[in-house]
Amino acid sequence: MKPEIIAVVCLIILVGVSALSPKLRLATPILLVVIGIGISLIPGVPPVHVPSEWILAGVLPPLLYSSAINLPLVDFRKNFGSIAVLSVLLVIVSALVTGFLLFMILPDLNLAAAIALGAVISPTDAVAATSIGKRLGLPPRLIAVLEGESLVNDASALVLLRTAIAASAGTIALGGFGGVTVDFAYSSVIAVAVGLVVGFITVFFRSKLHDPVLTTAISFVIPFIAYIPAEAIGASGVLSVVVAGLYTGHMGAKHFTAQTRISERLNWRTIQFLLENGVFFLMGLELKDIFLDALNPRATADDLDAIGAVGLGLGAAAALFVIRFLFVGPLLAAQRARAHRRDPHSDDAREATGWRGGLVLTWAGMRGVVTVAAAQSLPEDIPYRSQLILIAFTVSVVTLLLQGGTLPWIIRTLRIRGVDEAADHAEFATLVDELREAGLQVLETPELVLPDGEEVVEGVVERVRTDADLRSESAWERARSAGPDSSGDQGAPHRQYRVLRLEVLRAERLALLDARGRASYSSRILVRAQLMLDQEESRLQPSDGSDAH
């Protein structure tokens, strides 16, 4: 089958599964892995193998960047302690413990190579966990910790993997703690510096461009601009990408135009959707051939067959779960005490740091994209290489299917209270009021003129003031309609205005289509009219994404 046909079929599968998964109440990555395994078992389907460097250098940087620009820096800073413990200390401990266990079990495997595999299976992937958590309403703090952990632990694991491989080859003495520590610290500090420099330079130059097409096009190369130099000087490319993404996402609100932010958000959401779901689908497709490769006579000469490798993978998955459980308990206990001292009445802090939140955080430790890619980057001459790759794939698939498949049940059973919708709407309305007051100060200026010195026509000030008031009224209507004693927002004036205005826009859109069919206007005029209607319709849609009706 031609590659272009395969690409089209894969894209159709990704979109179809993503549309179907909410109806089945399953995370999309889980379904894609299962479907990929099923397709690979069909007789006649050719082996699927994608070089690991394509994933590590081609897929991982944009995937991490797309997550980083959408993670609020304030949430990252607020939960930095938890994120640092889970993404650095837990990764190192998990890699050392599981690596030592494999070293004791496999006689031909040296300790450095065993720790390299431990580094491969130590980072978590939050794609499935956060998609489930957001849908079922986990507390925002738990979601922020999961997302932050999955961003940084990839870098920690890959730095540790590279160090362990170097030690296995004799470049670094694993027994020399100082050498390993210096290498790890150098890789991390330089990566942060490179990421900040790249973020600062690209934000500066993009802020000078006012065409959202150009600024978004530049954003497509930023992950690689951050990744390639960092890797070239021996630092962590993925950590550099994460830092550049966090900086860009935070500074974009100040330096980019609204159109640029809208365009970038939509384009990067699309890229993230294709990459992360594509890798999970690829994971399922590759599993059969990885299993068969571990069965071949050359591989079994090491006295470890494929079934034994799968068994070790199951054991490693169990060990990782226990290690994570032992880490999360004390961590959340300390957080809970600190949060109680700061704000004893914070519902979010209680839910996120209580035993229910801790159990969810432990159970959400699935493995995914990085584990799959990093496993295949193990050196060719390492003992048990095929079986080690199978162990890593087993850990990834088992945690994804078992923990990811049961996570919704865990969340529902524990009855974790997530976002208070009424409180959220009230807080939003309060902020809108604050913004309105600041904005209306402009209208109170004596002898009001426009920035270019033009005098304001009579009636314009009142029209602008009315628009600001309507926005505030709309926010408070939604806050009242979400309250426990409300019966919805029926009869709310602003809602009626919005719905009626949308009906008018639909009639105008039909008239536009009719005009286009008659070919009575030039195409450029029709496109401008289409854009005008689209922008107004977008403005009228509720800010939380719900339907206007």
C-alpha positions as CSV (number, residue, x, y, z in Angstrom):
1,M,0.0,0.0,0.0
2,K,1.3,3.5,-0.9
3,P,2.6,5.6,2.0
4,E,0.1,8.4,1.2
5,I,-2.8,6.0,1.5
6,I,-1.5,4.7,4.8
7,A,-1.2,8.3,6.1
8,V,-4.8,9.1,5.1
9,V,-6.1,5.9,6.7
10,C,-4.2,6.6,9.9
11,L,-5.5,10.1,10.1
12,I,-9.1,8.9,9.6
13,I,-8.5,6.3,12.4
14,L,-7.1,9.0,14.8
15,V,-10.1,11.4,14.1
16,G,-12.7,8.6,14.3
17,V,-11.4,7.1,17.5
18,S,-11.1,10.6,19.1
19,A,-14.7,11.3,18.2
20,L,-15.9,7.9,19.5
21,S,-13.9,7.6,22.8
22,P,-16.0,10.1,24.8
23,K,-19.1,8.1,24.0
24,L,-17.4,5.0,25.2
25,R,-16.0,6.8,28.3
26,L,-12.5,5.7,27.5
27,A,-9.3,7.8,27.0
28,T,-8.4,8.1,23.3
29,P,-4.8,6.8,23.8
30,I,-6.1,3.6,25.3
31,L,-8.4,2.9,22.4
32,L,-5.6,3.7,19.9
33,V,-3.2,1.3,21.5
34,V,-5.8,-1.5,21.5
35,I,-6.7,-0.8,17.8
36,G,-3.1,-0.6,16.8
37,I,-2.4,-4.0,18.4
38,G,-5.5,-5.4,16.7
39,I,-4.4,-4.1,13.2
40,S,-0.9,-5.5,13.7
41,L,-2.4,-9.0,14.2
42,I,-4.2,-9.0,10.9
43,P,-2.4,-11.4,8.5
44,G,-0.5,-9.7,5.8
45,V,0.0,-6.4,7.7
46,P,3.7,-5.5,7.2
47,P,6.0,-4.8,10.2
48,V,5.9,-1.2,11.5
49,H,9.1,0.3,12.8
50,V,9.9,4.0,13.2
51,P,13.5,4.9,14.2
52,S,13.7,6.1,17.7
53,E,15.5,9.3,16.7
54,W,12.5,10.3,14.7
55,I,10.4,10.2,17.9
56,L,13.1,11.7,20.2
57,A,14.2,14.5,17.9
58,G,11.2,15.0,15.6
59,V,8.1,14.3,17.7
60,L,9.0,14.9,21.3
61,P,10.1,18.6,21.0
62,P,6.9,19.9,19.4
63,L,4.8,17.7,21.6
64,L,6.4,19.1,24.8
65,Y,6.4,22.6,23.4
66,S,2.6,22.5,22.7
67,S,2.0,21.3,26.3
68,A,4.3,23.9,27.8
69,I,2.8,27.0,26.1
70,N,-0.6,26.0,27.4
71,L,0.5,25.3,31.0
72,P,0.0,28.6,33.0
73,L,3.3,29.5,34.5
74,V,1.5,30.6,37.7
75,D,0.3,27.0,38.2
76,F,3.8,25.6,37.5
77,R,5.3,28.0,40.1
78,K,2.6,27.3,42.6
79,N,3.1,23.5,42.4
80,F,6.9,23.6,41.7
81,G,7.8,21.7,44.9
82,S,5.5,18.8,44.0
83,I,6.5,18.8,40.3
84,A,10.2,18.9,41.2
85,V,9.9,15.9,43.6
86,L,7.9,13.8,41.2
87,S,9.7,14.7,38.0
88,V,13.3,14.6,39.3
89,L,13.7,12.8,42.6
90,L,11.0,10.1,41.8
91,V,12.5,9.5,38.3
92,I,16.0,9.0,39.7
93,V,14.8,6.7,42.5
94,S,12.5,4.7,40.2
95,A,15.4,4.3,37.7
96,L,17.9,3.2,40.3
97,V,15.5,0.7,42.1
98,T,14.1,-0.9,39.0
99,G,17.6,-0.9,37.4
100,F,19.1,-2.6,40.4
101,L,16.4,-5.3,40.4
102,L,17.0,-6.0,36.7
103,F,20.7,-6.1,37.3
104,M,20.2,-8.8,40.0
105,I,17.9,-10.8,37.8
106,L,19.8,-10.7,34.4
107,P,23.3,-12.0,34.8
108,D,24.8,-10.6,31.6
109,L,23.5,-7.1,32.2
110,N,25.8,-4.6,33.8
111,L,24.5,-2.1,36.4
112,A,24.8,1.0,34.1
113,A,22.8,-0.7,31.3
114,A,20.2,-1.8,33.8
115,I,19.8,1.7,35.2
116,A,19.5,2.9,31.5
117,L,16.4,0.7,31.2
118,G,15.2,2.0,34.5
119,A,15.5,5.6,33.2
120,V,13.5,4.5,30.1
121,I,10.5,3.3,32.1
122,S,10.6,5.9,34.9
123,P,8.9,9.0,33.2
124,T,5.1,9.2,33.3
125,D,2.9,10.4,30.4
126,A,-0.1,12.6,31.5
127,V,-2.0,12.5,28.2
128,A,-4.5,9.8,29.1
129,A,-4.6,10.9,32.8
130,T,-5.3,14.6,32.2
131,S,-7.8,13.8,29.4
132,I,-9.8,11.6,31.8
133,G,-9.3,14.0,34.8
134,K,-10.5,17.1,32.9
135,R,-13.6,15.2,31.7
136,L,-14.5,13.9,35.1
137,G,-13.7,17.2,36.9
138,L,-10.5,16.6,38.9
139,P,-9.3,19.5,41.0
140,P,-7.3,21.9,38.9
141,R,-4.3,21.5,41.3
142,L,-4.1,17.8,40.6
143,I,-4.3,18.4,36.8
144,A,-1.5,21.0,37.1
145,V,0.8,18.7,39.0
146,L,0.2,15.9,36.5
147,E,0.9,18.1,33.5
148,G,3.9,19.7,35.1
149,E,5.4,16.4,36.1
150,S,5.0,14.9,32.6
151,L,6.7,17.9,31.1
152,V,9.8,17.9,33.3
153,N,10.3,14.2,34.0
154,D,10.9,13.5,30.3
155,A,14.0,15.7,30.5
156,S,15.1,14.1,33.8
157,A,14.7,10.6,32.4
158,L,16.5,11.3,29.1
159,V,19.4,13.0,30.9
160,L,19.7,10.0,33.2
161,L,19.4,7.6,30.3
162,R,22.3,9.4,28.4
163,T,24.4,9.4,31.6
164,A,23.8,5.7,32.2
165,I,24.6,4.8,28.5
166,A,27.8,6.8,28.8
167,A,28.7,4.9,32.0
168,S,27.9,1.6,30.3
169,A,30.3,2.5,27.5
170,G,33.0,3.5,30.0
171,T,32.8,7.2,29.3
172,I,31.6,8.0,32.8
173,A,32.3,6.0,35.9
174,L,28.9,5.1,37.3
175,G,30.5,4.5,40.7
176,G,31.8,8.1,40.7
177,F,28.9,9.9,42.1
178,G,30.5,13.2,41.5
179,G,30.9,12.7,37.8
180,V,27.3,11.6,37.3
181,T,26.0,14.5,39.5
182,V,28.1,17.1,37.6
183,D,26.9,15.7,34.2
184,F,23.3,15.8,35.4
185,A,23.6,19.3,36.8
186,Y,25.4,20.6,33.7
187,S,22.8,19.1,31.4
188,S,19.9,20.7,33.3
189,V,21.4,24.2,34.0
190,I,22.6,24.7,30.5
191,A,19.3,23.5,29.1
192,V,17.4,26.0,31.2
193,A,19.7,28.8,30.0
194,V,19.3,27.8,26.4
195,G,15.5,27.6,26.7
196,L,15.3,31.1,28.3
197,V,17.5,32.6,25.6
198,V,15.5,31.0,22.8
199,G,12.2,32.0,24.4
200,F,13.4,35.6,24.8
201,I,14.7,36.0,21.3
202,T,11.8,34.4,19.5
203,V,9.2,36.3,21.6
204,F,11.0,39.6,20.8
205,F,11.1,39.0,17.0
206,R,7.6,37.6,16.8
207,S,6.2,40.6,18.7
208,K,7.5,42.8,15.8
209,L,5.4,40.8,13.3
210,H,1.7,41.6,13.2
211,D,0.6,38.9,10.8
212,P,-0.6,35.8,12.7
213,V,0.3,33.5,9.8
214,L,3.9,34.6,10.0
215,T,4.2,34.5,13.8
216,T,2.5,31.1,14.0
217,A,4.8,29.8,11.2
218,I,7.8,30.8,13.2
219,S,6.4,29.1,16.3
220,F,6.6,25.8,14.4
221,V,10.4,25.8,14.5
222,I,10.9,27.1,18.0
223,P,10.9,23.6,19.6
224,F,13.8,22.6,17.3
225,I,15.7,25.9,17.7
226,A,15.6,25.1,21.5
227,Y,16.3,21.4,21.1
228,I,19.1,21.2,18.6
229,P,21.7,23.6,20.2
230,A,21.1,22.2,23.7
231,E,21.7,18.6,22.5
232,A,24.8,19.8,20.5
233,I,26.5,21.1,23.6
234,G,25.6,18.1,25.8
235,A,22.6,19.6,27.6
236,S,19.0,18.3,27.8
237,G,17.2,19.3,24.6
238,V,13.8,18.4,25.9
239,L,14.2,20.5,29.1
240,S,15.3,23.4,26.9
241,V,12.1,23.0,24.8
242,V,10.0,23.0,28.0
243,V,11.6,26.2,29.3
244,A,11.2,27.9,26.0
245,G,7.5,26.9,25.8
246,L,6.7,28.1,29.4
247,Y,8.4,31.4,28.7
248,T,6.6,31.9,25.4
249,G,3.2,30.9,26.8
250,H,3.7,33.3,29.7
251,M,5.0,36.3,27.7
252,G,2.6,35.8,24.8
253,A,-0.2,37.5,26.7
254,K,1.9,40.6,26.9
255,H,3.7,40.8,23.5
256,F,1.4,39.0,20.9
257,T,-1.7,40.2,19.3
258,A,-5.1,38.6,20.0
259,Q,-5.2,37.1,16.5
260,T,-1.8,35.6,16.9
261,R,-2.7,34.0,20.2
262,I,-5.9,32.5,18.8
263,S,-4.1,31.3,15.7
264,E,-1.2,29.8,17.6
265,R,-3.5,28.1,20.2
266,L,-5.6,26.4,17.5
267,N,-2.7,25.3,15.3
268,W,-0.7,23.9,18.2
269,R,-3.8,22.0,19.6
270,T,-4.1,20.4,16.2
271,I,-0.4,19.5,16.1
272,Q,-0.5,18.1,19.6
273,F,-3.6,16.0,18.8
274,L,-1.9,14.5,15.7
275,L,1.4,13.8,17.4
276,E,0.4,12.4,20.7
277,N,-2.4,10.2,19.4
278,G,-0.3,9.1,16.4
279,V,2.5,7.9,18.8
280,F,0.0,5.8,20.9
281,F,-1.4,4.3,17.7
282,L,2.1,3.6,16.5
283,M,2.8,1.9,19.9
284,G,0.1,-0.6,19.3
285,L,1.2,-1.3,15.7
286,E,4.9,-1.9,16.8
287,L,4.2,-4.2,19.7
288,K,3.7,-7.5,17.8
289,D,7.0,-7.1,15.9
290,I,8.9,-6.2,19.1
291,F,7.5,-9.4,20.7
292,L,8.5,-11.5,17.7
293,D,12.0,-9.9,17.7
294,A,12.5,-11.0,21.3
295,L,11.6,-14.5,20.2
296,N,14.2,-14.8,17.5
297,P,17.1,-17.3,18.1
298,R,19.8,-14.5,18.3
299,A,17.9,-12.8,21.1
300,T,17.1,-15.9,23.1
301,A,20.8,-16.8,23.3
302,D,20.8,-14.6,26.3
303,D,18.6,-17.1,28.2
304,L,15.6,-14.7,28.4
305,D,12.7,-15.4,26.1
306,A,9.9,-13.1,25.1
307,I,7.5,-14.5,27.7
308,G,10.1,-13.9,30.4
309,A,10.6,-10.4,29.2
310,V,6.8,-9.7,29.4
311,G,6.9,-11.2,33.0
312,L,9.7,-8.8,33.9
313,G,7.8,-5.9,32.4
314,L,4.8,-6.8,34.6
315,G,7.0,-6.9,37.6
316,A,8.7,-3.6,36.7
317,A,5.2,-2.0,36.3
318,A,4.2,-3.2,39.8
319,A,7.5,-2.0,41.3
320,L,7.0,1.5,39.7
321,F,3.6,1.7,41.2
322,V,4.8,0.8,44.7
323,I,7.7,3.3,44.5
324,R,5.3,6.1,43.3
325,F,2.8,5.2,46.1
326,L,5.6,5.5,48.7
327,F,6.7,8.9,47.3
328,V,3.2,10.5,46.9
329,G,2.0,9.8,50.4
330,P,4.7,11.8,52.3
331,L,4.8,14.4,49.6
332,L,1.1,15.2,49.9
333,A,1.1,15.0,53.6
334,A,3.7,17.8,53.7
335,Q,1.8,19.8,51.1
336,R,-1.5,19.4,53.0
337,A,0.2,20.8,56.2
338,R,1.6,23.7,54.3
339,A,-1.6,24.5,52.4
340,H,-3.6,24.3,55.7
341,R,-1.2,26.9,57.3
342,R,-1.7,29.2,54.3
343,D,-5.4,28.8,53.8
344,P,-7.2,26.2,55.9
345,H,-10.5,26.8,54.1
346,S,-9.2,26.1,50.6
347,D,-11.3,23.3,49.1
348,D,-9.0,22.8,46.2
349,A,-6.0,22.3,48.5
350,R,-7.9,19.8,50.6
351,E,-9.1,17.8,47.7
352,A,-5.7,17.8,45.9
353,T,-3.6,16.9,48.9
354,G,-5.9,14.5,50.7
355,W,-5.7,10.7,50.5
356,R,-8.2,10.7,47.6
357,G,-6.1,13.1,45.6
358,G,-3.0,11.1,46.5
359,L,-4.5,7.8,45.3
360,V,-5.5,9.4,42.0
361,L,-2.1,11.0,41.6
362,T,-0.5,7.6,42.2
363,W,-2.8,5.7,39.9
364,A,-2.3,8.2,37.1
365,G,1.4,7.2,36.7
366,M,1.0,5.7,33.3
367,R,3.9,5.4,30.8
368,G,3.7,6.4,27.2
369,V,5.5,8.3,24.4
370,V,9.0,8.8,26.0
371,T,9.2,5.2,27.2
372,V,8.4,3.9,23.8
373,A,10.9,6.1,22.0
374,A,13.7,6.0,24.5
375,A,13.6,2.1,24.7
376,Q,14.4,1.9,21.0
377,S,17.4,4.2,21.5
378,L,19.3,1.7,23.6
379,P,22.7,0.8,22.1
380,E,22.7,-2.1,19.6
381,D,25.4,-3.9,21.5
382,I,23.7,-3.9,24.9
383,P,22.9,-7.4,26.2
384,Y,19.2,-8.4,26.0
385,R,18.4,-5.4,23.9
386,S,15.3,-6.9,22.2
387,Q,14.0,-8.1,25.5
388,L,14.7,-4.8,27.2
389,I,12.7,-3.0,24.6
390,L,9.9,-5.6,25.1
391,I,10.1,-5.0,28.9
392,A,9.7,-1.2,28.3
393,F,6.8,-1.7,25.9
394,T,5.1,-4.0,28.4
395,V,5.4,-1.5,31.2
396,S,3.9,1.2,28.9
397,V,1.0,-0.8,27.5
398,V,0.1,-2.4,30.9
399,T,0.1,0.8,32.8
400,L,-1.8,2.5,30.0
401,L,-4.5,-0.2,29.8
402,L,-4.7,-1.2,33.4
403,Q,-4.3,2.1,35.2
404,G,-5.6,4.3,32.5
405,G,-8.6,2.0,31.8
406,T,-9.6,2.0,35.5
407,L,-8.8,5.6,36.4
408,P,-12.3,6.8,35.6
409,W,-13.7,4.2,37.9
410,I,-11.2,5.2,40.6
411,I,-12.2,8.9,40.3
412,R,-15.9,8.2,40.4
413,T,-15.6,5.8,43.3
414,L,-13.6,8.2,45.4
415,R,-16.1,11.0,44.6
416,I,-13.4,13.7,44.4
417,R,-14.9,17.1,44.2
418,G,-13.4,19.1,41.4
419,V,-14.2,22.6,40.2
420,D,-17.1,24.3,41.9
421,E,-18.9,25.7,38.8
422,A,-20.9,28.3,40.6
423,A,-17.8,29.6,42.5
424,D,-15.9,29.6,39.2
425,H,-18.5,31.7,37.4
426,A,-18.7,34.1,40.4
427,E,-14.9,34.5,40.5
428,F,-14.9,35.1,36.7
429,A,-17.6,37.7,37.0
430,T,-15.7,39.5,39.7
431,L,-12.6,39.6,37.5
432,V,-14.7,40.9,34.6
433,D,-16.0,43.7,36.9
434,E,-12.4,44.6,37.8
435,L,-11.4,44.7,34.2
436,R,-14.4,46.8,33.3
437,E,-13.6,49.4,35.9
438,A,-10.1,49.7,34.6
439,G,-11.3,49.9,31.0
440,L,-13.9,52.5,31.8
441,Q,-11.3,54.8,33.3
442,V,-10.3,55.6,29.7
443,L,-13.7,57.1,29.1
444,E,-13.5,59.3,32.1
445,T,-10.6,61.3,30.7
446,P,-11.4,65.0,30.2
447,E,-11.5,66.1,26.6
448,L,-11.4,62.5,25.4
449,V,-9.6,62.0,22.1
450,L,-8.3,59.0,20.1
451,P,-4.6,58.0,20.2
452,D,-4.1,59.9,16.9
453,G,-5.7,63.1,18.3
454,E,-9.0,62.7,16.6
455,E,-12.0,63.9,18.5
456,V,-14.7,61.3,19.6
457,V,-18.0,61.7,17.9
458,E,-21.0,62.2,20.1
459,G,-22.6,58.9,21.2
460,V,-19.5,56.7,20.7
461,V,-18.5,56.9,24.4
462,E,-21.9,55.7,25.5
463,R,-21.8,52.8,23.0
464,V,-18.4,51.7,24.2
465,R,-19.6,51.9,27.8
466,T,-22.7,49.8,27.0
467,D,-20.6,47.1,25.5
468,A,-18.5,46.9,28.6
469,D,-21.6,46.8,30.8
470,L,-23.2,44.1,28.7
471,R,-20.1,41.9,29.1
472,S,-20.2,42.3,32.9
473,E,-23.9,41.6,33.0
474,S,-23.4,38.4,30.9
475,A,-20.8,37.2,33.3
476,W,-23.0,37.7,36.4
477,E,-26.0,36.1,34.6
478,R,-24.0,32.9,34.1
479,A,-22.8,33.1,37.7
480,R,-26.4,33.3,39.0
481,S,-27.6,30.5,36.6
482,A,-24.9,28.2,37.9
483,G,-25.9,28.7,41.6
484,P,-27.6,25.9,43.6
485,D,-30.9,27.6,43.8
486,S,-31.1,28.7,40.1
487,S,-33.2,27.1,37.4
488,G,-30.8,28.0,34.6
489,D,-30.3,31.2,32.8
490,Q,-33.8,31.3,31.1
491,G,-35.1,34.8,30.8
492,A,-31.6,36.4,31.3
493,P,-31.5,39.5,29.1
494,H,-28.0,39.1,27.9
495,R,-28.5,35.4,27.0
496,Q,-31.6,36.4,25.0
497,Y,-29.6,39.1,23.3
498,R,-26.8,36.6,22.4
499,V,-29.1,33.9,21.1
500,L,-31.2,36.4,19.1
501,R,-28.0,38.0,17.6
502,L,-26.8,34.6,16.6
503,E,-30.1,33.9,14.8
504,V,-29.6,37.2,12.9
505,L,-26.0,36.1,12.1
506,R,-27.3,32.8,10.7
507,A,-29.7,34.6,8.5
508,E,-26.9,36.9,7.3
509,R,-24.7,33.9,6.6
510,L,-27.5,32.3,4.5
511,A,-27.7,35.6,2.6
512,L,-23.9,35.6,2.1
513,L,-24.1,32.0,0.7
514,D,-26.8,33.1,-1.6
515,A,-24.8,36.1,-2.8
516,R,-21.8,33.8,-3.4
517,G,-24.0,31.4,-5.4
518,R,-25.1,34.3,-7.6
519,A,-21.5,35.4,-8.1
520,S,-22.7,39.0,-7.8
521,Y,-19.7,40.1,-5.7
522,S,-16.0,39.7,-6.1
523,S,-14.4,36.8,-4.1
524,R,-12.2,39.1,-2.0
525,I,-15.4,41.0,-0.8
526,L,-17.1,37.7,0.0
527,V,-14.1,36.5,2.0
528,R,-14.0,39.8,4.0
529,A,-17.7,39.4,4.8
530,Q,-17.2,35.8,5.8
531,L,-14.4,36.8,8.2
532,M,-16.6,39.6,9.7
533,L,-19.4,37.2,10.5
534,D,-17.0,34.5,11.8
535,Q,-15.4,37.0,14.2
536,E,-18.7,38.3,15.6
537,E,-20.0,34.8,16.0
538,S,-16.9,33.8,17.9
539,R,-17.3,36.8,20.1
540,L,-20.9,35.9,20.9
541,Q,-20.1,32.3,21.9
542,P,-20.0,31.8,25.7
543,S,-16.4,32.1,27.1
544,D,-16.5,28.6,28.6
545,G,-17.1,27.0,25.2
546,S,-20.7,25.9,25.9
547,D,-23.4,26.3,23.3
548,A,-25.1,29.6,23.2
549,H,-28.5,27.9,23.2
